[in-house]
Amino acid sequence: MARRVVRILHADGDTLRHGINTIQDELGVTPTFPAEVEEAATAAAASPRLPELDRTEIPFVTIDPVGAMDLDQALHVERDGEGYLVHYAIADVAAFVSPGDPVDLEANRRGETLYGADSKVPLHPPVLSEGAASLLPDAERPALLWTIKVDGTGEGTDVDVVRARVRSRARLDYEGVQQQVDAGTADPMIDLLREVGELRMKREAARGGVSLPLPEQEIDIDGDRWSLSFRQQLPVEQWNAQISLLTGMAAASLMVYARVGLLRTLPPPDPDDVQRLHRTAKALDIEWPAEQLYPDFIRSLDPSKPHHAAMVLACTRLLRGSGYVGFDGEVPAQPEHSALASEYAHVTAPLRRLGDRYAAEVCVALCAGEEVPGWVQEKLRELPATLQSSAQKASAYERAVLDLVEAAVLRPHLGGTFAGVVVSVDEKQSTRGDVVVQEPAVEADVTSTAPLPLGTNVEVTLVEADPATRTVRFEL
C-alpha cells in the first residue's frame, strides 16, 4: 500500500457509544436481560449440575484474545506414540440451562452473541457466560470433554466426548503466547499445538479446503480514543482454530454416521462465479493456470500486493451461502462445508452460539450409545432458520458498528487526500466500487468520472463522512 497522506488519530468514544445505542435500537437488540432471565441465570450459576467424571488432572489452558472472559474452550495436547492426543474441554451450558427455562428461551430468541467494539450483546447473561460457565482458570467447571486421536499426518482417527469436571490452569492470550513461541520460551504443550495445527493446515490444503488471507479490520480502544487498524491472524490463532475445526469435523462425522444432527454447510461454488474470477485475475494480470484449482490459486495470493488484495476480496464471492441443516433419519443431500472440503458442525462455542449446545448434545448421546434427548430432536428442524437469522443480525451489527466508527474517525478530514487501493469495481457501473485505505483501516465506496482501475494504487479524496447515516464515500 502507498504511504498515507493525512495522519488520522481517533474518534471520541462517547459520541460512538451513543451511535452504537442507536444501532442496537434499530436492530432490536440489547446487552441487558429481562429480570426473570437474570434471576434464573444467577440461581443456575450457584448450583450447576456437576458430572461425576473428574478430569481435573489434565492441565488445560485457554488461549483467547486479551481480556476475553467468555471462555468456551480449554485445550491440552500430548504425544501418543507417533501421533497426538488432543483433549478439548468445551463449556457445558446444559449444566446450567434447562430446556424451556427463562435462560433457554431468551437464548433461543437471541441466537448468538453480537460483537461490536466494546459493545457486546451476549447470548447468555454474563453471570454465566463470563462467570460460572466460563472455563476461567483455577476453578472446577462442568465441561464436554472431547478426546481426539490424531495420527502423525494430522488426520483424526478416533473421537469420544463425555461430560466431565475440568480445571484450567491458565488464561493465556494470543499475543503473549506468540511472543513466547517467537522467543523459544513457550511451554512444550504449545509446541505440540503448533505441530498439530500445522499438520492440520497441510491436510486442509490436501483436501482442497480454502481460507482467505484477508486482514481483519479492528476497532482499537484506548480510554476514550477509538481508532481503526488492519490485523493479520497470528500463527497461534491459526493453530488454535485448527483444533476447533478438527473437533467440528469429528462431530460432523459422528452425526452423519448416525444420521441425526445439525451441520454447518456451504454449497460448492457456482461454476459461473469461478469463471468470473478467472476473468478478474486476467484483468489484474495475475496468472491463474486453467488446471489450477481455485483453493490452490487463493493460497498463492499475497494480499500485501495491491492487485492480489483486490483478487482476494473478489474471491469472497465463492464463500457465500453458508447455512445450517438439521436432520434426523436421513443425511442431507448437500452435507458439506465446501470451504473446508469436509462435513462440519459448530460445537465449540456454546457460550456464544446457540446451535453449538444442541449439536454437542447429539454427539454426547451418540458416544454414550444413548438416544438423542427429545428436547434436542424437537428443535433440529427449526434451528437452522433461527441460527441463520441470528447470523445475519450479527453480521449487520458488526458492519454497522464498523461503518459508524469509520465515519466518525474520518469526519474531521473531509476534503483530505488518502492513499488506497481499488479492490472492487461494480460490474454494472464501472465508475463505482470499493477502495481500501490502509491508514486509517477503512474500506468504503469510491466513485470516479472514468472506469475505476481495479487492483491499483490510487489517491482518493474524502467527500462524505457522516456518523449519523454511517456513510463514507471517496472520489478518485
Steps between C-alpha positions, in 0.01 A plus 500: 500500500618855432593725790212698649466872432293601804569375852186383681487489878175388654131561557321591822376197692195664656365602159559149367331329793192714439507388137529136605195540723315622191613194304377271777162673496478463121575127515285440808783361713625586848791394721266480799271210586148488642491473879364144498788390273762659726339340805494156339862538385614605847327201657650263240847643554473413868402136441645347182445133420852367545581167331649213695800451270797696636764602243641795692843336481532599132698828489267696271566858390285747309634720218282796404518870414634726775233570760253235383284359779250279312740206468334212315807283438795364696756271338782262571710313245731209575700250301340163432756270340573644157188715519322724746218499753294817503288576805253780432271613781193698392284695745192294590211746476249221563644462850339836576216544248197271480267470199219752524643699792529882471868491401433238232205689354698826487799326339271353234370850434852650470676222312858619550719764658533820300840672498568864425794686653451495878122467466428128514144364498544161670308180437490414871509726809862578600451330838513180293690584180776696676470332837372163613493328157817659362816286515687754711823382666528338841131410522328165463257511210255262329611438144448286193836330469598408145785252465629473145781279377707651219753301300845614390357656182246713687200282418245442777457126557274468805268723702308485825311763697377471858389726779779568750624742761809691387727773633692742279847590619547831319318762294742571215464752218607475137752783507674373813520142376631610159771705667607195700499284186713754313741525795526122536366509857152353445376205701569163329125447467482810278766342278272199461208731421716651229585158358137390488384836365752501217424139411129578489563800275689273259214254502257783432699593191517136389120467537445808289389720789540874470560786742509857373806692628305819565623731777245569772370851544515586870380779725771594749384663823737687730295668771272741314700487175375265228704425188511244218763255382547190285641188664614167360433186703791383712628145438383390847146612411510281191627198698232554763233532231612169351420323829149643486464394135633153584231468769225632274590250230511215752157606627363505147635152429319367808172662397516401134576139592199495737284704259396752761640842583560861403762588237659826389494498119627695202401399145766444234591816307295583195705423185393837359652672805826311450509603135432859600797483736720370218406812303576718802844338534566567133397865540737529796780333304524213751589163350240230572572183303185327377599177674555669839208455740371815665608402858860465379472827309375684811789361706741645245377857555685758707248758632783747572514559122225734380381291205509184712297673773233579244506138383461364854200725557345383173541140616261557791226448241577128519433482874147634500193297589606334825222363716386223735308181440334285767417137424366188667480175307648607167828678420448829310558495126773764541668444839843654434662830580674562169762740639618221731444227240344297780186450703509735798300600808515787748553349846783699662343836595176434694540810715480712184296293250169333573535215250821367656314386812254293295759347266727406790214332686445277196867396508502430875199272459648320201831435676313366804284273283186681616202658330535865403306703760146581395547874559781495243311292242202734524716797399709350219262604223439857617851585623650570155260791439565638850875477459498647151297798618729563799811470280362763265423728793852448641653591165279809470592610852874464446485676163289787636740560789797500261319742267430728795860503619636551148275802447584648841876453458496654152251782566762763600691437174236574235679618188821323598699278266578137579702223344310181430434207269192441285394150608172461313315654208125485448428262213215717371652842565878505465528850652391366840677257729684455828832637616711381792690771684774354717522778759249534646385146423193574289319328214244732343318606184697681232376671186671640193419676172683221314511121547672411826841327471451171688792390716687826457660738750306826486450826683146580606325801649261463791171658391258354756535381860176514699477312834124559512440300181820291543604595146851542359580578137816588311560635151792399282 
